[in-house]
Amino acid sequence: MLSQVQSSAVQGIDAYEIHVQVDLSNGVPQCSIVGLPDAAVNESRDRVRAAIKNSGYLYPYDKRITVNLAPADVRKAGPSFDLPIALGMLGASGQLSGECTQGAAFVGELSLDGTVRPINGALPIAIGARERGVARLYVPAANAREAAIVGGVDVYGVNSLSELIQMLEMPETARPEPRDTSILESGGDGHLYDFADVKGHAAVKRALEVAAAGGHNMILIGPPGSGKTMMARRLPSILPPLTMEEALEATKLYSVAGMLNADSSLVSTRPFRSPHHTVSTAALVGGGTVPRPGEVSLSHHGVLFLDELPEFNRDALEVLRQPLEDGVVSVSRVQASYTYPADFCLIAAMNPCPCGYYGDVFRQCSCSNQQVQKYQKRISGPLLDRIDIQIEVPRLSEDELLQSRVGENSRDIRARVNRARATQARRFEEGRTPVETAEAPPHPADVAGEAVLSIKKQRPLYCNAQMGPAEIRAYCAPTEDVKNLLRAAIRQLGLSARAYDRLLKVARTIADLESAPDIAVAHVAEAIQYRSLDRKFWG
């Protein structure tokens, strides 16, 4: 007898449909699983057999059992097929009516006693079920809140195999998990760190405000103890709250990585990831034998903070180029390619030299010129070119350290950042397709960035840092006075086409913070100041 149960699996961060077909026939008693299963799927036969027996049902020991996971040309990984395989065996042996499983999908790992254990990727599975028009989705009880946040599909939490059978045979006794989105309402406050704790450093705090308002990458350079890490860790406190769309995208990544908090169904605050400088390349950008998201993807719609930037492995830093430019990470394997989103704000901190005191007015540097150059060259030019804001963090004077005045708090700064982000959201919403004329001069990044543009057009724009060449032409058109200033900056700083684009984006953000409709000379002048380290340290 043949039974078929619908399930789902995750590839990358997206789910796809899996049909679990179970056939019982006469022959040599055995159980075989086909359809490119991995070791965890092959072991399902033992878990399912014990779970069925210990749940009070009959396992067909005297039959030849064939389990097919279709489509057969896609490798299946993980223990989430235990539950649908068990239902298929019960249906094929006549212990469960096939009508009970119609219009429903099932995922879950079984313990030997029949209890259902949580799985990774419940959120993308729920999103995929909604898109396919599945009416009911049965997931482990520990994943029910996470899956129910999607909406559009009834999600039922399951504690055990016997409980699931009862829910299927008596559907009137089952209640779907309610959808609770109230967690986003309190996601903006409650940060441990506040900018009110920071003494002095008005220029650096201003630069961090610009970075938060436009989603710009930033590097802080200064001697030890000047406050680089302290201020960087306070950046999340001034970032705007996540929208529901952004929260779902971030939660999908944490769900696939198995890092979603069991007490929370949604990532409610912008991620802040701070990996140690010994992190491997695969852990930073994603990959591994079984590919999974890396730190750059776990920072999606949030902040990736790299402290002591030159201490990171050179190869690990260089692979940051693609996600910084494209906003995605592509991991290729022989069997498949995986794409993970990685729209993050990079905040880096470093000392100017090995001893840390090069350029310090209070302590003399003990490094030779060769040591300083070798240390700074650990950060390659192409990587530095992708960082919008470069600012020096000097040591505080004794008067600044001893002052008792409290600085501006994060709540007031966040209010200005929220207004600037709202301005950008309205601009991008009103001009989804910027008008381009034949008379418009060709942009220097049009040809080289053609592939990047095709990727960016597939996702909405959230901030100025994500603008492509078309948006820059439409929203950052310089006046004649601004062009004269830009010419001087290009000559003196040797700006590349990419650096020129990023300078205009920063100027656009500064104008948004002042609610100015057009970019003025003052806005560009401030943006140019944030590129001056190109000349001081690397020039």
N, C-alpha and C positions, 0 to 999 in steps of 0.2 A: 504494500500500500504506500502511496506517495503523499507526503504532506509538504506544504510550502509556507514559510513564515518570512515576513519582511523584517529586515534589519538595516543597519547603517554602519559605515566606517569612515574614518577621517584620513584624508591624504593632504599633507600640508596643514592648512587651517580650514579646509572646506570638506564637507561630508558628501558622500555619494551612497547611492542605494545598493544594498546587498540582499539578494534573495537566497535564503537558506532552505535548500531542498533536502528532505530526508526520505529515503526509500528503504522499506523493509522487504526482504525477499528470502526465499528458501535457499539454503546453501550452507557452506562452512560458516559457523557463527564467528563473526568478527565485525569490527567497526572501522571504517576507513573514511577519512576526510580528504576531499579533493577540492581543487580551486586555488592552488598556490598558497596553502597555509604555512605560517611560520611555526616555530617550535611551540609557542604559547597556544596557538590554535590547535595544533595536533594533540596537545595535552588535554584539550577540552573533553576528549572521550572519557578520560578517567574521572575528571571532576563531575561531568554530567551523569555518569553512571552512579557514582556515590550519592550525588544530590537527589536523583530520582528515587533511589532506594530508600534513603534516609528521610525523604518527604512523604513516604507512605504509598508510592506508586510502583508499578511493575516495570522493570527494565527488560526489554526483549532480548534475553540472553541467547535464545535459540534461533535468532534470525541473523541474516547477513545485513548489516546496516551500512548504507552508503550516504554520506553527507556531502552535498555539493554546495559550494559557496560561489554564487554567480554574481558578476561576470568572472569567468575562470582565468582571464588573462591579467588580472590585477592581484598583486600579492596582498594577502590578508595578514594582519599583525594584531597581536594583543588578545586578551581574554574576554573581550566584550561580546563574543558570539556564543558564550556558554548558554545564556538564557534562551535565545531563539533556537539553538540546537536542541535543548531539552524540550521546548514546546513542540518542535517538529517531531521528535521521537514519540512524545505522548500522543500527538495527532495521528502519526502513522500507525501507531499500535491501537488506535481506537479509544484511548482513554480521555481524549479531548476533542471536542467537535471542531472541525475546520472553520466553521462560521464564527467561532469566538475570536479568531485572530484576523479576520478580514478587516481591512481598512486601518490596521494598527501596525506599529513598528516596535521592536523590542531590542534593547541592549542591556547588558549586564554580565558581571562575572559571578559565577557560582562558587560557594564554598562547599566542602564535602557534606556539610549538614543541611544544605539547601538554602542557606541564607544568601542574600545578594550583596555583593561587595561593590563599592563605587568604582567608576571608570574615569578615564581622561577623555576630554573632548565632548562632554554632554551638550554644551552650548552650540557648537557648530552642527552637531547631530540634530538638535532641535530646530535650528535655522533651516537645515536641509529638509527636514520632515515637513516644515511649514511650506517651503517652496514647492515640494512635490505634492502637496494637498493631502498629506496624511492627517486623518482625523484624531487619532489617539497615539500617544507615545508613552511607552512604559520604560522607565529608567530606574536605577537604584535609588532608594529613598534619600541617600546622601547627596544625590545629584539633582533631586527634584526641583529645589528652589532655583538652582542655576539654569535648568532647562526651561522652567516656566516663565522666566523673565522675557523670553522671546515674544510670547503671545501668538495667537492665530492657530494654536494647536493645543489640545487638551493633554497635559502632562500628568502622569500618575506615578507616584513614588512606590517602589516595591521593596519590601523587606525580605521576602523569602519566596521560594518557588511555590509552596502551597498557598501562600497569600495571593500570589498572582493568579493561580488557577481559580481560586474563589472569586477574584475580581472579574475574571473573564466569564465565568459561568453565571455569576449574579452581578451584572454590571450596575444594578440599582444601588448596590451597597458601596460602590466606589465613588470617591469624590476627587476631582482633579485638583492639582496643586494651584493655589491662587497666585496670580501675577502681582508681584510687589516691586514697584519702582521708586518707592519713597526713599530708598537709600541714597539716591542721587541728590535729594534735597539738602542733605547734611554733608555732602561731599566736599564743599568748598572751605570749611573751617576745620578747626581741630588740629592744626599743624603744631608740631613740637617746637619749631623754631620760628622766630619773628625778627623782622628787620629792625625792630626797636632796640634789639640787643647790640646792634652794630654801632660802634663809635667811629665818627669821621667817615672817610671814604665816600664823600658825596658823589664824586665823579663815577666811582665804580658802581655804586647803587643805581645811579642814573643809567649806566650802561646795562645793568641787569634788568632794569625796567624796560628798556628798549628791546632787549633780547626776549623778555617774556611777552611783550606786546606783539611782536612780529614773528616769534618762533625762530629766532636767529641763533646760529651757532656762535660760541664765544670761548675765548681762551683768556685765562687770567695768569699773568706773569709777575712774580715778585719774590722777595726773599722769604725765608722761613718765618712763620709767625706773623705775617702781615695781614692775615685774615682771608686768604683765598678760599680755603675749604669752608670756613665759617659762613661766608656769604653765599657760596654756591649751594650749600645745603639749605639755605633759606629761599632759594628760587621757587620751589614748589608752593610756598605760601603766598606768592603773588600771581600764580598762574590762574587763568580763568577755569571755572568748573567744567567738567566733561559734559558734553551733550549725550543724549541717549545713543546716538549713532556711534560716537567716539567710544563710549563706554562698552558697547557691544563688541566693537572691533578689538579693544584691549582685552576684554574678558575672553574672547575666543582664543587669543594667544595664550593666556594664562591657563585656560581650560585644557588646551592641547598639551601644554607643557606640564600639566598636573600640579600647578602651583597656585590654584585658586583656593582661597581660604574656605574651609568647610562651613564657617559661620556666615559667609557672605555669598550672595548669589551674583554679585556684580562688582566689577572694579569701579569704585565710586570716586576715587581721586586719581589725579594724573600720576602715572608711575614715575618713580625716581630710582634708577638703578646705578649702583656705584661699585663695579667689579674691581677686584684687586689687580695690580699691574702684572701679576703672574698668570692671569687668565689666558687660556689657550685660544687659538684662532677660531676653532669650532665652537667653543663656549661663547665667544664674543659675537660672532655673526650667525651662528647656527650651523647645524650639520650633525655629524656623528654617523655611526653605523645605521642606526634608526634615526633619520633626520628629525630634529626638533628645533624650535625657535631658540635663538641665542639672545644675548643681552641687548643687542640693538633692536630686536623685535619686541622683547619684553619692555622696552622703553617707548614703544609706539604711543604717540600722542602724549608723551611725557618727556623726561629728562634723562639723558645718559651722561653721568658725571665720571670723567676719567681723571683722577687725581695722580699727580706725579707722571704726567703724560710721557716724558722721554724714557721712563723706566719700563714702559710696555714693550712687548716684543715688536720688532719692526714689521714683521709680516702681518701681525694682528692689526697694527695701525693702518697699513696700506690697504687692507681689505675693507676698511671703512669708506673708501672713496665711492664705491657704487651706491651703498645706502644713503650716504650724504647727498649724492647727486640725484638719485632716482626715487628714493623713498621706499625701495623694496630690496629684499635680499633673495637671490636665486641660488638654490642649492641643487646641483645636478648629480644624479646617480645613474648607474647603468639602467636600472629598471624604470626610473621616473625622475622628473624634475619637480622641485618644491619651491614655491614662492611665498615668502613671508613679508608682510608689510613692515616698514621700518621708518615711519615719519616721526622722527624724534628731534629734540633740541640737544645738541652736543655742547656740554660745558666742560672745558678742560682747564686744569691748573698745573703749573710747572714753575720750577725755579729757573732763573736765567743761566745758571752754571752749576757744575757739580757741587761746589761748596755752598751755593745759594746766594752769594752776596755780590755778584757782579752788578755794578751800577748802584749799589746801596750807598747812601750818603753817611750812614752811621758806622758801618763796618767795612773793612777793606777786603776785597776778594783775594783769595790765595791761589786762584787758578791761573794757569798760563793762557795766553791767547789761543794756543792750539787746543787746549782742553775745553775752553769755552766754545770754540767753533765746532769741535767734535760733538759736544753735548747738544748744542742747538740744532745741529744737522741731523739728529735723530728724528726730528720732525721734518718730513720732506716738504718741499715746496708745493707739490700738488695737493697734499693734505692741508697745509696752511692756507692755500688759496681757497679752500672750501669753508673756511671759518670766517664768518661775516664780521665779527667784532673781536678785536685784539686790544686788550687794555692792560696797562701796567698797574700793579697794586703796590704802592710804596709802603714802607714801614711807618707806623703812626708815631708822631712826636710825643714827648712826655706830656704836653698840654692836652693833646687829644686823648691820651690814655687816662688822664686824671679827671677829665671833664665828667660832670654828673648829669648833664642834660641827656634826656632820652631822645633817640632818633625817631624818625617817622616810622609808624608801625606798618605792618604788611597789609592790613585791611585797607588803609588809605591808598597805598600803592596799587593794590589789586583792583580798586575801583577805577583807577585811570586805565589800567591794563584792560579791564572788561569793556570800557567804553571804546578803546581803540580796536579791540577784537570785534565788537559789534559793528563798528564802521566798516571793517574789512569784510565781515560777513554780508552786510548789505551790498557792498560794492561787487563782490563776487556773485551774489545772487542776481543782481540787476544786469550784470554783463557776462553771463555764462559763455557767450560766444563773442569775444571782442571783435569789433569791426576793423578790418584791414583793407587798406586802399592800395591800388597799384603804385601810387606815388611814394608809398612808405619805403624808406631806405632799408636794405637788407640788414638783418641783425647779425652780429658776428657769431652768435651761437646757433643760428638757424640750422646750418648744415650738420655740424657736429652733434647738436642736441636733438636731432630728429627722432631718434629712438626713445630718448628720454621724454619728449613731448607726447609720444603715443602712449607711454605708460601713465603720465600725469593726467591726461585727458580722461582716463578711466576712473579717476577718483576725484571727489570734490575738493575744492581748495578751502582750507581752514584759516590760513594766515599768510602774511606777505612773503614769508620765506619760501613758500611753496610755489610762488608765481613762476611761470615759464616765460620765454621770450615774447610770446604774443601778449601776455598780461602786462609785462614790463612796458611794452610799447604803448599799450592802452592806458595804463594807470600811472606811469612814471615818466611821462614825456617832459623833458627838461626845457626850460625857457632859455633864451639866449644868454642871460647873465649866468645861469646855472651851467650852461655848456662851457663858458669861458673858465669857470672855476674847475670844472671836470677836466678840461684840457691840461690845466696846470697840474692837477693831481696825477693824471696819467703820466705826464712827463717826469715828475719828481719821484713818484712812488713806483713807477714801472708797472702799473696795474695791467693784469691780463683781462681778456674779455669776460672771463668768469668773475674776476674781482670787481670789474666795472658793474656788472649786473648786480652783484651782491651789495655794492655800495648804494646803488639806486634803490634797492629793496629796503635797506636800512633807513635811507632818507625818507622813503614813503612811510615807514613806520613812525619815524619821528614826527612827520607831518600829521599822521593820524592821532598821535598822542596830544597834539595841539588842536585837533579838529580842523586842520587846514585843508582846503580842497585841493591845493596844488603844492608841489614841492618848491620850496624857496631856497635862496642861497644859504640862509642860516641852517636849514635842515641838512643840506649837502655838506656844509662845513663841519657840522657835528659828526656826520657819518665819516668824513675823511679822517677826523681825529682818531676814530676807532680802527684805522688802518696804519697808524703811524709806526707801530712796532715792526712792520715790514722793513722799514728803513733803519730803525734804531738797533734791532738785534740781528736781523737777517740781511740787512742791506749793505 
